[in-house]
């Protein structure tokens, strides 16, 4: 029996919108290892430090949530040599970091991809209202 896991991906809001439109997520500039750690049915939480990459306005909020739908990493059409994972995302009203700081370890944000425990993941998802 598998257990749902909760993954945080760090991406500017404009990059995350590409994933929404294309039905996928990517992390760490297309590295395969993060995508391989995910499983179908895992929750995805996208934290956007900025509105656009590389020099957008500061946002510092959760902007998208969703679920992994793909069974395996697949080659990216966005980054040559990169990988992505099929996912169903939905944009949410931005959830400011200040409102969820106790559940989202800010020291981990700089890694671009990390796992939350179930209690923290559920707490963040509970704050994410549809846009």
Secondary structure, 3 states (H helix, E strand, C coil): CCCCCEEEEECCHHHHHHHHHHCEECCHHHCHHHHHHCCCCCEEEEEEEECCCCCCCEEEEEEEEEEECCCCCEECCCCCCCEEEEEEEEEEEEEEHHHHCCCCCHHHHCCCEEEECHHHHHHHHHHCCEC
